[in-house]
Amino acid sequence: MTEPIVLNGENFVLKDLVAIARKKQTVAISKDSISKIIKARKLVDRWVKQGERIYGVTTGFGALSNVTISLEDTKKLQKKILLSHAAGMGKPVTDDVVRAMMAMRINDFCRGNSGLRLETIEKLAQVLNSGIIPWVPEKGSVGASGDLVPMAHLSLVLIGEGEAFVDGQKMPGMHALQTKKIDPLELESGEGLALINGTQFMIALGCLALHDALNLCKHADIAASMSLETLMGTRAAFDERIHRVRPHKGQIKAASNMLRITENSGIISSHKDCSRVQDAYTLRCSPQVHGASWDAFAYVDNVIQVEMNSSTENPLIFTDSEEFLSGGNFHGQPLALACDFLGIAISELANISERRIERLVNPQLSGLPAFLIEDGGLNSGFMIAQYAAASLVSENKILAHPASVDSIPTSANKEDHVSMGAVAARKCMDIVSNAEEVIAIELLCAAQAIDLFTNIKAGDGTMAAYEVIRSRVDYMKEDRLLATDIAKVKALLHKHRIVKAVEDAVGELY
């Protein structure tokens, strides 16, 4: 059995989060974190007994923070905050997002700034490790005082309330706990607010979107290389000397990738003395466009790494000085901007890919049979694949409108500026999914085009990608259900099989 990933609030990385979210890796709390958590909780218990006025612990919430809660009512307050804040709407988010939320919340608590009991954090880890998936609706967070709504839905299951999925079956939260022989929690003072007052919904979405975007960017370089060859383009634009004099890191990466993928291309060599002076921008400028997205991802990755190992609740407990401080670390603005930027960068990968698809299927631009089918007229070939790609990139242009420029006051104007980070993160996930479909269509069209060059070999990396695609999708001799083919290539993309084959052939892509 695989050892659990040990969380300590300090060195959580994207690779480990994806393993927990999508491969069902289990988690454990570090010994150092256990001592920090116990120490902070002792302070909270002492302050409550002393009658200290602490936001959300001995007071109401938001605009009701001026209301003092009696000692005997502090326990009642914890359940009430979860019930009252669980006001979400829409479809439930996917299992991997919920698992990422739980893992991220545990890691935050491992820093020892929340004041939660160790028992509560261990219960959350137990639920995650058991495979219970709390029912978390997608809508309701404004991303300001944390992701209150989705986090409340998640946390309700800990006390036997709300709803959850077990092995894909939806059931009441208490039933889910009983199925896994887990006892429900009874929350103590301050724990309700500590459970929900963080950015873990938007960061979970942002992390998974970034992971998929980084994977997609390599596939975009592969798809562009395949299109370049079959459109009789030249490798000259990828010469490293061109990119050294404009040394954006992403541009250099993309140019190097495409140069290596197309190495030893018989197709390119076959027309080296042709009269064409320059290729279209979608081919010649692929490194500049793809590279700008690579650089955007680097910025987002930095924001994500900081947020993954941060304390985002309020108030925060500082055991060294034995103080509690109320601040605004729950505000999602850093993530809102990053997710908007990520969505825009991904949209551009899809935009340029769709234009290459158009060149592939248009006989006036490609010199290939119309819509990449030999018996055109009777067969439509890849005509509607380009329609579908155009639909997706058009939708992405709408989704790419930034959510972070919006704000709407909440909680009787106490929360008078909100980030809309949850909306930005949700949109970003949709953009990534759409872009994956577009790149899958380009890969599919490019593989079909390679088959039309019957006697000439493609480049080393291009052939490796082509062979993986052909292992799942046959050459299209006559019209068939295209949606199935697109889904198969998208699955190959998700499983990293195309990238792995190319990297085995030409070395690791950047």
ABEGO torsion letter per residue (X at the ends): XBBBBBBAGAABBAAAAAAAAAAGBBBBBBAAAAAAAAAAAAAAAAAAAAGBBBBGAABBBEAAAABBBBAAAAAAAAAAAAAAABABBEBBBBAAAAAAAAAAAAAAAAAGAAGBBAAAAAAAAAAAAAGBBBBBBABGBAGABEBAAAAAAAAAAAAGBEBBBBGGBBBBAAAAAAAAGBBBBBBBBGAAAAAABBAAAAAAAAAAAAAAAAAAAAAAAAAAAAAAAAAGBBAAAABAAAAAABBBAAAAAAAAAAAAAABGBAAAAAAAABABABBBAAAAAAAAAAAAAAAAAAAAAAAAAAAAABBABOBBBBAAAGBBBBBAAABAAAAAAAAAAAAAAAAAAAAAAAAAAAAAABAAAAGBBBGGBABBGABAEAAAAAAAAAAAAAAAAAAABBAAABBBBBGGGABABBAGAAAAAAAAAAAAAAAAAAAAAAAAAAAAAAAABAABBBBAAAAAAAAAAAAABBBBABBBBAAAAAAAAAAAAAAGAAAAAAAAAAEBBX
